[in-house]
Amino acid sequence: MTLQGRASIVPYGGDGPSTWFAMYTCDECGFASLGRIEVNDIEHLMVAYANRPNARYVDSDRTFENLREAVEWYANGPDADVDWYPVKGMGKEYEDVPTDIASAASEAYSCFFINANRAAVLLARTTIEAIAKDKGITKGYLSDKIDEMAKQGIVTDQLRDEAHEIRHLGNDMAHGDLNVEVNEEDAEDILGFLDSVIDYVYQQPMAIEKRKRLREARKRRSKS
């Protein structure tokens, strides 16, 4: 997420924690979200801001403008603790992918964006099984279906391994092992693996087909 514009503070008396709001855009989909930033220790934040690399001498002044810039610096950093609004997650669009598979994968992203990481992983697992079914592979456990997809050349050996990673973590959720932690990094990795499978199985072949059609159309035009 990338901060856009300036942060605005909720009416504030000057002491204790403060609440700020700022607009962000998603680096993946481009949609806007409102971020709510809580600053519990203003003094600590101002010191960190004044001592950051390439800080200016005047950044140590205790002015409201410096406080606002310190909040924006923190809010745009990797360690910012931000609550997102709207809470409803944004899905991801998948071109050239069967509607039901694209819908499930997009819903997995919607779960991820509201920190429903277990649900994101479960949907990713479901999507892998749906891909196998779409390719006519319906017998056996999901592990067997993934191996059969690799055997038939539907996925590469590397993508087979990625699909198995989706299956492994998804199985923990599906079988009620809720003591297994699924954090943001876990879910992000799983969704990345899912995207790789979808891209290879559906999107790359269609992209190649489109290029072939364009090339053939150019040939026809050059002969006319």
GIGI-V789188 format. One record per residue. RES is the residue in one small letter. NEAR is the number of other ideal C-beta (glycine too) atoms within 8 Angstrom. Layout:
[[RES/NEAR] [RES/NEAR]]
This chain:
[[m/9] [t/7] [l/12] [q/8] [g/5] [r/6] [a/12] [s/7] [i/10] [v/8] [p/4] [y/7] [g/5] [g/3] [d/3] [g/4] [p/6] [s/10] [t/11] [w/14] [f/10] [a/15] [m/10] [y/13] [t/11] [c/11] [d/5] [e/5] [c/7] [g/5] [f/7] [a/8] [s/12] [l/11] [g/15] [r/11] [i/15] [e/10] [v/12] [n/4] [d/6] [i/8] [e/6] [h/7] [l/12] [m/13] [v/8] [a/10] [y/14] [a/9] [n/6] [r/8] [p/3] [n/4] [a/10] [r/5] [y/5] [v/6] [d/10] [s/9] [d/6] [r/6] [t/6] [f/5] [e/6] [n/14] [l/11] [r/11] [e/10] [a/12] [v/14] [e/12] [w/10] [y/14] [a/14] [n/8] [g/7] [p/3] [d/5] [a/9] [d/6] [v/10] [d/7] [w/11] [y/8] [p/6] [v/6] [k/6] [g/11] [m/10] [g/8] [k/9] [e/7] [y/12] [e/6] [d/7] [v/11] [p/7] [t/6] [d/7] [i/15] [a/11] [s/8] [a/12] [a/17] [s/12] [e/10] [a/16] [y/14] [s/12] [c/13] [f/15] [f/9] [i/10] [n/6] [a/9] [n/13] [r/9] [a/9] [a/15] [v/17] [l/11] [l/13] [a/16] [r/16] [t/10] [t/14] [i/16] [e/10] [a/11] [i/13] [a/14] [k/9] [d/8] [k/10] [g/5] [i/11] [t/6] [k/6] [g/6] [y/5] [l/11] [s/9] [d/9] [k/14] [i/15] [d/9] [e/12] [m/15] [a/13] [k/6] [q/8] [g/5] [i/8] [v/12] [t/7] [d/6] [q/6] [l/12] [r/13] [d/8] [e/11] [a/14] [h/10] [e/11] [i/15] [r/13] [h/8] [l/14] [g/15] [n/10] [d/9] [m/14] [a/8] [h/6] [g/4] [d/7] [l/6] [n/4] [v/8] [e/5] [v/10] [n/7] [e/8] [e/6] [d/12] [a/13] [e/9] [d/9] [i/15] [l/13] [g/8] [f/13] [l/14] [d/9] [s/10] [v/14] [i/15] [d/9] [y/11] [v/11] [y/13] [q/13] [q/8] [p/8] [m/10] [a/9] [i/8] [e/8] [k/8] [r/8] [k/8] [r/8] [l/8] [r/8] [e/8] [a/8] [r/8] [k/8] [r/8] [r/7] [s/6] [k/5] [s/4]]
